Amino acid sequence: TGRCVDSALVLGILMHEFGWKDDQYDQLCMGTCAGHLLECSAQCTGGLFTDYEAEKWDNMGYPIAEVSADGSFTITKPPNTDGIVSFGSVAEQLVYEIQDPGAYHCPDVACDFTSVKIEEVSKDKVRVSGGRGLPPTDSYKVCCTIPDNFAAISMMLIVGHDAVAKAHRTHETILGRTRKILQEINMEDFIETRAEALGAHFDPNRDERDATEVVLKIGLKHKDKRAIGIYNREAVCAGVSFAQGTTGFGATGVSGKTSEVLRVFSLLVPKSSQTCEVVVGDKRFSVEVPTQGGFAGSASSSVRPVPAQAPAGELERVPLLKLCYARSGDKGNCANVALIARKPEYLPVLRHIVTAHLVKKYFARRVKGSVERFDMPGIGALNFLCQDALGGGGMATLHSDPLAKTFGQVLLLLHVDVPKAWGLGGGLPSKL
C-alpha cells in the first residue's frame, strides 16, 4: 500500500469541502501550505521557535487553520494554551524542509511559496495568503529501504585541559588496536568511522582547543557486527589506561549497541504506471487521478528579490540571531536551513552578506557538496539548500545531527557587520 504526502490530509478535506478541481493550482497550493504548517504538530505554534523565551511549553496549543474558499487562511491555537502564534513562529514552519521554495513538489501540485505572505492579525492569530500553484510532475516519489550493513554509536565523557585532543587520541588508539586484531583474524576494515568531540565542534566561531569538557561520540559501520564488538571491548581500557578525566555516564551507561542499518533509497516512477484505489474493509474503489503532469520549471527562476545592499555608516558586529529567525531540517542527505529577516530593512544587508559561498565556507566541516540560495521575498527569507551534508542522512548516518536540526541555530551564531544606527547592541567592533 502507498502512503500520501502529509499535507494531503488537509488538502483532501479542503478539496471536498470547497469543490476545488484538480487544476485549480493556486487553491491546491494554499491548501497544501495549510497542511504543511499543520503537519508537524506544534512546530508553527511555538515548537522549535527561535525566540523560545517568549513562550511557555507546559501546555502547548496545537495549530488550527481556518481556511477560506480562495485558499487563504488563518493560523491560531486553542485559547488558554501555551506556545505562540506569530509571524516568526509560522514563517519558520513555512520554510521547514522545503528545498526550492519555488517548486515544493507534492503529488497534486508544485507549490510556489516565494510569494506567500504572513500577517499578524491579532494575538496568536496570523493570516497566510499569496501562494501560487504550478502543475505537478508526471512522477511519483517512491521511498524504499535497503540493508546497509551494521552500525553502532557509543559515548564517553572527557574533561580537562586539551579535552578535544584527548578525545581524538582516545578514539585513534582504540581504533588502531581494533584494526590490528581485525587483520590478525582476517576481517575487513571498517566501512566508516566517525569521532566527534561534542561541545567543541558546533560553533565555527570558537577555537575547539578552548573546550574543557566534551562528549566523545564514536560511530562505527562494518559488514560484520563482530568487528564493532571488538572495538567496544578494546574501548573498556580507556577508563584506566588513557587520558585522565575520562569517564562513562553511570547507571546503564551508553552501551554502543550494534544494529542493522536500513538506508532510504528514493526513486521516481511514472504516475501513468500506477493505479489508485481506496480499500475499505473488503471493498475497493478505483480513484481517477491526473497523470499527465505539466510542470515546466521552478518559479524561483523568475523571482525578483530585494536588491542586496552593503551596510553603510559606522558598523558593529552582531550575531545573526539579532537579525533573523531560523529553521533547519533535512531531505535525505541534504540540509535545508533558512533565515527570515526580523525587519524588512535588514533583508538587503542580509542578501549582501549571507551568500551561498559564505554558508558553504561557514559549514565547511559539515557540508561536502554545493550550497544554493533561494529567495522568498514574500516573508523576507533566504533558504539555503546544502548538498551532501549529513553523511547519508536519516537512519544511515553516523553524524550526531542526522536530520539537520541544528544547522539553523549554528548559523545564527555567525557574526556579521551591520549599521550601528540599527541599535542592536552587538558590542563588538566591526572588522571592516
Disulfide bonds with the S-S distance in Angstrom:
none
